[in-house]
Amino acid sequence: MYGVGSPLVDEVLESLLRLDHVVRGGVANIETEYRPEGLAPIVEPDELPDDWLSLPVVLPFVTPGHRWTVEREALGRGFRSFLTIVDPSAGLASTAVVSDGSFLGAGVLIGARSTIGRLVWVSRGSIVSHHAAFDDYAALGPGANLCGYVSLGRGAFVGAGAVVNPQVSIGANAVVASGSVVRRDVPEHTLVAGNPAVVVAEVAGYNEVAVGELPDRPA
């Protein structure tokens, strides 16, 4: 697990435990007081054991820009694959497609013909209806509810308990505030809030961290 400085790590570890995955250890890539219990060893990036590099990596970050940044860091350290996690309690339609490195938390529902891109984060209890299309690094907070044919751009974030109406597009690096009701398309790099949701600010991305260009990937 690459990046173990946040309590969100425990949420991911819980899903991995239920899936019977064995976690070899964690990488502490930032200075922080938080360290998860029951995860050992925890090493600095410069201390990575060589045999870890052949293993799939988990990036436990809800902020899209952080997942993008740490993906670049992990690739630079020699990792080559990212683990897809679908919690056993999640309901995934047989026609849905989930790309590598994405996380679907406890109680998540993903509807028919939906496409989930790389390194997407869907928090517990979120509902994604049919024919959704999520670009890479997009994220949903707990209990978000997306109706049919909703699309999320690269690095878009929809906050906890927000509702997105059918056939609405959320632009790249856009942010939907928690509890909002989105009835029309959201431009990229904007924050919308309210019911109905309206643009209240321009933003780089969620937590003011943007998802940038695609990282260099191994041939």
TINUZA-859161 format. One record per atom (N, C-alpha, C): residue in three letters; z negated, y negated, x negated. Coordinates in steps of 0.05 Angstrom, whole numbers, padded with zeros to 5 digits, always signed. Atoms other than C-alpha are relative to their C-alpha. Last residue first. Example, Ala and Ser with C-alpha at 12.3 -4.5 7.8 and 13.67 -1.06 7.14 Angstrom:
SER+00001+00024+00016/SER-00143+00021-00273/SER-00014-00022+00015/ALA+00000+00024-00018/ALA-00156+00090-00246/ALA+00000-00024-00018/
end
This chain:
ALA-00026-00011-00008/ALA+00449-00003-00130/ALA-00003+00028+00010/PRO-00012-00018+00020/PRO+00378-00031-00129/PRO+00027+00011+00010/ARG+00007-00028-00005/ARG+00365-00089-00082/ARG+00014+00018-00021/ASP-00017-00018+00016/ASP+00363-00163-00097/ASP-00009+00028+00004/PRO+00007-00006+00028/PRO+00326-00196-00041/PRO+00020+00017-00014/LEU+00006-00028+00006/LEU+00362-00223+00020/LEU-00008+00004-00028/GLU-00023-00017+00003/GLU+00357-00298+00027/GLU-00008+00029-00005/GLY-00023+00011+00014/GLY+00296-00333+00053/GLY+00024+00019-00001/VAL-00015-00022+00011/VAL+00242-00316+00103/VAL+00026-00012-00011/ALA-00026-00008-00010/ALA+00201-00379+00112/ALA+00009+00026-00013/VAL-00013-00016+00021/VAL+00127-00392+00103/VAL+00026+00011+00011/GLU-00016+00018+00018/GLU+00098-00449+00144/GLU+00011+00015-00024/ASN+00019+00008+00022/ASN+00046-00401+00175/ASN+00014-00017-00021/TYR+00028-00006-00007/TYR+00105-00374+00216/TYR-00018-00005-00024/GLY+00003-00027-00012/GLY+00169-00407+00192/GLY-00029+00003+00008/ALA-00014-00017+00019/ALA+00192-00471+00157/ALA+00002+00029+00011/VAL+00016-00016+00018/VAL+00171-00509+00219/VAL+00018+00015-00020/GLU-00017-00015+00018/GLU+00198-00563+00265/GLU-00017+00014-00021/ALA-00001+00007+00028/ALA+00151-00583+00320/ALA+00022+00015-00014/VAL+00021+00020+00007/VAL+00135-00583+00394/VAL+00001-00008-00029/VAL+00002+00005+00029/VAL+00197-00549+00423/VAL-00021-00021-00005/VAL-00017+00022+00009/VAL+00184-00529+00496/VAL-00004-00003-00031/ALA+00002+00008+00028/ALA+00155-00466+00527/ALA+00021-00022-00007/PRO-00019-00013+00018/PRO+00153-00465+00603/PRO-00002-00010-00029/ASN-00013-00014-00023/ASN+00096-00453+00603/ASN+00011-00021+00019/GLY+00004+00008-00028/GLY+00071-00477+00535/GLY+00015+00018+00020/ALA+00026-00007-00013/ALA+00092-00473+00462/ALA+00000-00009+00029/VAL+00001+00006-00028/VAL+00153-00475+00417/VAL-00026+00009+00011/LEU+00023-00011-00013/LEU+00155-00481+00341/LEU+00001-00008+00029/THR+00015+00017-00018/THR+00223-00492+00309/THR-00024+00015+00011/HIS+00019+00018+00014/HIS+00257-00464+00247/HIS-00013-00020+00019/GLU+00012-00009+00025/GLU+00315-00433+00287/GLU-00018-00022-00011/PRO-00015+00005+00024/PRO+00328-00458+00358/PRO-00015+00010-00025/VAL+00016+00016+00018/VAL+00293-00424+00417/VAL+00016-00004-00026/ASP-00003-00006+00028/ASP+00335-00399+00475/ASP-00016-00020-00017/ARG-00027+00006+00011/ARG+00309-00409+00545/ARG+00000+00004-00030/ARG-00020-00003-00021/ARG+00252-00385+00590/ARG+00028-00006-00010/VAL-00026+00011+00011/VAL+00197-00374+00539/VAL+00022+00007+00020/VAL-00020-00013-00016/VAL+00127-00367+00569/VAL+00027-00012-00007/SER-00022+00016-00011/SER+00074-00384+00517/SER+00018+00018+00018/GLY+00003+00006-00028/GLY+00009-00346+00509/GLY+00022-00016+00012/SER+00014-00019-00017/SER+00009-00349+00433/SER-00002-00010+00029/ALA+00029+00001+00000/ALA+00059-00398+00403/ALA-00012+00021+00019/VAL+00009+00003-00028/VAL+00131-00377+00394/VAL-00030+00001+00000/VAL+00027-00009-00007/VAL+00154-00389+00322/VAL-00005-00006+00029/ALA+00013+00015-00022/ALA+00225-00395+00295/ALA-00027+00013+00007/ASN+00024+00015+00010/ASN+00243-00367+00226/ASN-00013-00018+00022/ALA+00012-00008+00026/ALA+00312-00346+00252/ALA-00023-00019-00007/GLY-00015+00004+00025/GLY+00324-00364+00325/GLY-00015+00009-00025/ILE+00019+00015+00017/ILE+00293-00333+00387/ILE+00012-00002-00028/SER-00003-00003+00029/SER+00347-00312+00436/SER-00021-00018-00014/VAL+00008+00023+00016/VAL+00332-00304+00511/VAL+00003+00007-00030/GLN-00024+00012+00012/GLN+00370-00252+00552/GLN-00006-00026-00016/PRO-00024-00016+00007/PRO+00309-00235+00596/PRO+00022-00018-00013/ASN-00016-00008-00023/ASN+00246-00278+00593/ASN+00026+00014-00009/VAL-00027+00010+00004/VAL+00199-00280+00533/VAL+00018+00011+00022/VAL-00020-00013-00017/VAL+00125-00274+00548/VAL+00027-00013-00005/ALA-00023+00016-00009/ALA+00071-00292+00496/ALA+00019+00018+00017/GLY-00001+00005-00028/GLY+00007-00252+00494/GLY+00023-00016+00011/ALA+00015-00017-00017/ALA-00002-00258+00419/ALA+00002-00008+00029/GLY+00029-00002+00001/GLY+00051-00298+00383/GLY-00012+00018+00022/VAL+00009+00004-00028/VAL+00126-00286+00375/VAL-00030+00006+00001/PHE+00027-00009-00006/PHE+00151-00294+00303/PHE-00007-00008+00029/ALA+00012+00013-00024/ALA+00222-00300+00278/ALA-00027+00012+00006/GLY+00025+00013+00006/GLY+00237-00277+00206/GLY-00013-00014+00024/ARG+00013-00008+00025/ARG+00310-00261+00219/ARG-00025-00017-00005/GLY-00014+00005+00025/GLY+00327-00276+00291/GLY-00017+00008-00024/LEU+00016+00015+00019/LEU+00295-00243+00351/LEU+00016-00003-00026/SER-00006-00003+00028/SER+00338-00221+00410/SER-00018-00018-00017/VAL+00011+00022+00017/VAL+00318-00209+00482/VAL+00007+00006-00029/TYR-00021+00015+00015/TYR+00365-00164+00522/TYR-00011-00024-00016/GLY-00025-00012+00009/GLY+00310-00141+00570/GLY+00019-00019-00014/CYS-00016-00012-00021/CYS+00241-00173+00574/CYS+00027+00010-00012/LEU-00027+00009+00002/LEU+00193-00185+00516/LEU+00017+00015+00020/ASN-00016-00014-00021/ASN+00118-00180+00526/ASN+00028-00012+00000/ALA-00024+00015-00007/ALA+00071-00198+00468/ALA+00017+00017+00019/GLY-00004+00004-00028/GLY+00005-00160+00471/GLY+00024-00018+00008/PRO+00010-00019-00020/PRO-00014-00167+00399/PRO+00006-00008+00028/GLY+00029-00002-00001/GLY+00031-00212+00356/GLY-00009+00019+00022/LEU+00013+00005-00026/LEU+00105-00196+00347/LEU-00030+00002-00004/ALA+00028-00010-00005/ALA+00143-00200+00282/ALA-00009-00008+00028/ALA+00011+00012-00024/ALA+00214-00209+00254/ALA-00027+00013+00006/TYR+00025+00016+00005/TYR+00225-00187+00182/TYR-00011-00013+00025/ASP+00020-00008+00021/ASP+00297-00162+00193/ASP-00023-00020-00001/ASP-00010+00001+00027/ASP+00333-00178+00259/ASP-00023+00005-00020/PHE+00018+00014+00019/PHE+00305-00153+00325/PHE+00014+00000-00028/ALA-00012+00000+00027/ALA+00353-00135+00381/ALA-00017-00017-00018/ALA+00010+00020+00018/ALA+00325-00115+00449/ALA+00014+00002-00027/HIS-00022+00015+00013/HIS+00369-00072+00494/HIS-00010-00024-00016/HIS-00025-00012+00007/HIS+00311-00049+00539/HIS+00019-00019-00014/SER-00016-00014-00020/SER+00241-00078+00541/SER+00028+00008-00012/VAL-00028+00009+00005/VAL+00194-00093+00484/VAL+00018+00016+00019/ILE-00020-00013-00017/ILE+00120-00088+00503/ILE+00027-00012-00006/SER-00024+00015-00007/SER+00066-00105+00452/SER+00019+00017+00016/GLY-00002+00008-00028/GLY-00001-00069+00456/GLY+00024-00016+00008/ARG+00009-00018-00021/ARG-00012-00066+00381/ARG+00002-00012+00028/SER+00029-00004-00003/SER+00028-00111+00336/SER-00007+00016+00024/VAL+00006+00002-00029/VAL+00103-00103+00323/VAL-00030+00008+00003/TRP+00028-00005-00007/TRP+00122-00119+00250/TRP-00004-00003+00030/VAL+00010+00014-00025/VAL+00194-00115+00227/VAL-00029+00009+00005/LEU+00025+00014+00005/LEU+00208-00093+00155/LEU-00009-00018+00023/ARG+00017-00007+00022/ARG+00280-00075+00169/ARG-00025-00017-00001/GLY-00010+00003+00027/GLY+00311-00085+00238/GLY-00020+00009-00022/ILE+00021+00013+00015/ILE+00291-00058+00306/ILE+00008-00001-00029/THR-00005-00003+00029/THR+00348-00041+00353/THR-00020-00017-00015/SER+00010+00022+00016/SER+00334-00029+00427/SER+00005+00006-00030/ARG-00022+00013+00014/ARG+00379+00018+00466/ARG-00009-00025-00016/ALA-00025-00014+00006/ALA+00321+00039+00512/ALA+00020-00019-00013/GLY-00018-00009-00021/GLY+00254+00004+00509/GLY+00027+00011-00010/ILE-00026+00010+00008/ILE+00200-00001+00455/ILE+00021+00013+00019/LEU-00022-00013-00016/LEU+00128+00006+00478/LEU+00026-00013-00008/VAL-00025+00015-00003/VAL+00070-00009+00430/VAL+00020+00016+00016/GLY-00006+00008-00027/GLY+00003+00025+00445/GLY+00026-00016+00003/ALA+00011-00016-00022/ALA-00020+00027+00372/ALA+00008-00012+00027/GLY+00029-00005-00003/GLY+00024-00009+00323/GLY-00007+00016+00024/LEU+00005+00002-00029/LEU+00098-00006+00307/LEU-00028+00010+00005/PHE+00025-00009-00010/PHE+00110-00022+00233/PHE-00002-00004+00030/SER+00011+00013-00023/SER+00178-00029+00200/SER-00026+00013+00009/GLY+00021+00019+00006/GLY+00194-00008+00129/GLY-00014-00014+00023/ASP+00021-00006+00020/ASP+00259+00025+00144/ASP-00019-00022-00004/SER-00009-00001+00028/SER+00298+00012+00208/SER-00024+00003-00019/VAL+00019+00015+00016/VAL+00278+00030+00280/VAL+00007+00003-00030/VAL-00004-00003+00029/VAL+00332+00051+00329/VAL-00020-00018-00015/ALA+00007+00023+00016/ALA+00319+00060+00404/ALA+00003+00007-00030/THR-00024+00014+00008/THR+00358+00113+00443/THR-00006-00025-00017/SER-00017-00018+00016/SER+00300+00162+00448/SER+00025-00014-00010/ALA-00022-00012-00015/ALA+00255+00105+00472/ALA+00017+00017-00018/LEU-00026+00009+00011/LEU+00193+00094+00429/LEU+00022+00015+00015/GLY-00021-00012-00016/GLY+00124+00097+00462/GLY+00027-00011-00009/ALA-00023+00017-00008/ALA+00069+00082+00412/ALA+00020+00016+00016/SER+00004+00009-00028/SER+00005+00124+00412/SER+00023-00018+00009/PRO-00004-00022-00019/PRO+00027+00163+00350/PRO-00003-00008+00029/ASP+00026-00011-00008/ASP+00034+00097+00311/ASP+00005+00022+00021/VAL+00001+00002-00030/VAL+00105+00087+00286/VAL-00026+00014+00008/ILE+00024-00011-00013/ILE+00105+00072+00212/ILE+00002-00005+00030/THR+00000+00008-00028/THR+00169+00064+00170/THR-00024+00013+00014/LEU+00007-00019-00021/LEU+00154+00070+00096/LEU+00001-00012+00027/PHE+00021+00011-00016/PHE+00190+00026+00045/PHE-00004+00018+00025/SER-00001-00007-00028/SER+00233+00052-00012/SER-00025-00010+00015/ARG-00027-00001-00010/ARG+00252+00031-00083/ARG+00002+00006+00030/PHE+00000-00016-00025/PHE+00191+00010-00121/PHE+00027-00001+00013/GLY-00013-00026+00003/GLY+00205-00015-00192/GLY-00002+00018+00025/ARG+00018-00017+00015/ARG+00160-00076-00201/ARG+00010+00029-00002/GLY+00000+00008+00028/GLY+00216-00123-00181/GLY-00018+00018-00018/LEU-00025-00009+00012/LEU+00225-00084-00117/LEU+00001-00007-00029/ALA+00002-00029+00003/ALA+00151-00094-00102/ALA+00026+00011-00012/GLU+00018-00006+00022/GLU+00156-00169-00115/GLU-00001+00030-00005/ARG-00013+00008+00025/ARG+00217-00178-00072/ARG-00017+00008-00024/GLU-00021-00019+00004/GLU+00183-00140-00016/GLU+00015-00005-00026/VAL+00012-00023+00014/VAL+00122-00184-00027/VAL+00021+00023-00003/THR+00007+00006+00027/THR+00163-00246-00011/THR-00011+00024-00015/TRP-00024+00004+00015/TRP+00197-00218+00051/TRP-00007-00005-00030/ARG-00013-00026+00004/ARG+00132-00191+00078/ARG+00026-00002-00016/HIS+00015-00015+00020/HIS+00098-00257+00065/HIS+00012+00027-00005/GLY-00006+00010+00027/GLY+00153-00295+00100/GLY-00015+00014-00022/PRO-00026-00009+00010/PRO+00147-00251+00161/PRO+00006-00009-00028/THR-00016+00024+00004/THR+00072-00263+00170/THR+00027+00009-00012/VAL-00012+00008-00025/VAL+00043-00198+00198/VAL+00018-00024-00004/PHE+00001+00029-00005/PHE+00030-00168+00129/PHE+00014-00006+00027/PRO+00017+00006-00023/PRO+00012-00097+00110/PRO-00003-00030+00005/LEU+00006+00029+00003/LEU+00072-00079+00065/LEU-00017-00009+00024/VAL+00007+00013-00026/VAL+00075-00003+00059/VAL-00008-00029-00007/VAL+00020+00022-00001/VAL+00111+00028+00000/VAL-00004-00009+00028/PRO-00006+00022-00019/PRO+00147+00095-00006/PRO-00023-00020+00001/LEU+00012-00003-00027/LEU+00131+00136-00069/LEU+00009-00024+00018/SER-00018-00017-00016/SER+00175+00141-00131/SER-00009+00003+00029/LEU-00025+00014-00005/LEU+00141+00081-00163/LEU+00020+00017+00016/TRP+00000+00013-00026/TRP+00072+00112-00156/TRP+00027-00011+00008/ASP-00007-00019-00021/ASP+00084+00161-00213/ASP-00001-00012+00028/ASP-00029-00006-00001/ASP+00087+00105-00264/ASP+00008+00018+00023/PRO-00007-00026+00012/PRO+00016+00082-00249/PRO+00030+00006+00004/LEU-00011-00021-00018/LEU+00014+00008-00232/LEU+00005+00026-00015/GLU+00013-00025+00006/GLU-00032-00032-00278/GLU+00012+00023+00016/ASP-00006-00007+00027/ASP+00008-00097-00281/ASP-00011+00028-00008/PRO-00028-00006+00004/PRO+00007-00102-00206/PRO+00008+00009-00028/GLU-00016+00025+00003/GLU-00069-00098-00205/GLU+00029+00008-00004/VAL-00008+00008+00027/VAL-00100-00033-00181/VAL+00014-00027+00001/ILE-00014+00026-00004/ILE-00139-00008-00121/ILE+00006-00012-00027/PRO+00008+00024+00015/PRO-00157+00065-00129/PRO+00015-00024+00010/ALA+00005+00000+00029/ALA-00178+00078-00076/ALA+00021+00018-00013/LEU-00026+00001+00014/LEU-00176+00059-00003/LEU-00005-00002-00030/GLY-00014-00026-00002/GLY-00238+00081+00036/GLY+00027+00000-00013/GLU+00016-00023+00006/GLU-00263+00010+00049/GLU+00017+00026+00002/PRO+00004-00020-00021/PRO-00212-00045+00047/PRO-00018+00023-00010/ARG-00011-00025+00010/ARG-00221-00102-00004/ARG-00007+00022+00021/TYR-00002-00023-00018/TYR-00232-00174+00019/TYR+00012+00024-00015/GLU+00026-00014-00001/GLU-00257-00226-00031/GLU+00002+00026+00016/THR+00013+00001-00026/THR-00187-00247-00049/THR-00026+00015-00001/GLU+00030+00002+00002/GLU-00144-00259-00111/GLU-00011-00004+00028/ILE+00011+00027-00001/ILE-00072-00236-00098/ILE-00030+00001-00003/ASN-00019+00019+00012/ASN-00029-00175-00115/ASN-00010-00029+00002/ALA+00012+00026-00005/ALA-00082-00122-00104/ALA+00016-00022-00014/VAL-00006+00020+00021/VAL-00041-00058-00102/VAL-00011-00027+00009/GLY-00009+00027-00008/GLY-00069-00001-00062/GLY+00005-00017-00024/GLY+00016+00022+00010/GLY-00077+00074-00070/GLY+00011-00026+00010/ARG+00007-00004+00028/ARG-00046+00143-00060/ARG-00017-00023-00011/VAL-00005+00025+00014/VAL-00046+00139+00016/VAL-00011+00003-00029/VAL+00018+00004+00022/VAL-00040+00208+00047/VAL+00007-00025-00015/HIS-00011+00008+00026/HIS-00005+00208+00114/HIS-00023-00003-00020/ASP+00006-00020+00021/ASP-00035+00249+00171/ASP+00014-00007-00026/LEU-00025-00013+00007/LEU-00001+00205+00224/LEU-00003+00021-00022/ARG-00008-00016-00024/ARG-00069+00187+00254/ARG+00026+00015-00005/LEU+00019-00022-00004/LEU-00092+00166+00185/LEU+00008+00018+00023/LEU-00007-00020+00021/LEU-00030+00124+00173/LEU-00018+00024+00002/SER-00024-00014-00008/SER-00043+00088+00239/SER+00008+00022-00019/GLU+00007-00016-00023/GLU-00115+00072+00219/GLU+00025+00016+00011/LEU+00013-00025+00009/LEU-00093+00051+00150/LEU-00007+00018+00024/VAL-00021-00018+00010/VAL-00046+00000+00181/VAL-00011+00027-00008/GLU-00017-00007-00023/GLU-00101-00032+00223/GLU+00022+00020-00009/ASP+00014-00020-00015/ASP-00148-00031+00163/ASP+00016+00010+00024/VAL-00004-00025+00014/VAL-00097-00069+00120/VAL-00013+00023+00016/LEU-00022-00013-00014/LEU-00100-00125+00172/LEU+00006+00027-00013/PRO+00010-00020-00018/PRO-00168-00141+00141/PRO+00022+00014+00016/SER+00005+00010-00027/SER-00128-00178+00086/SER-00012+00023+00017/GLY+00019+00022+00000/GLY-00123-00173+00010/GLY-00008-00010+00028/VAL+00023-00010-00015/VAL-00090-00105+00004/VAL-00022-00021+00002/GLY+00012+00024-00012/GLY-00020-00124-00017/GLY-00023+00007+00017/TYR-00004+00023+00018/TYR+00024-00064-00033/TYR-00009-00025+00013/MET+00000+00023-00017/MET+00000+00000+00000/MET+00000-00025-00018/
end
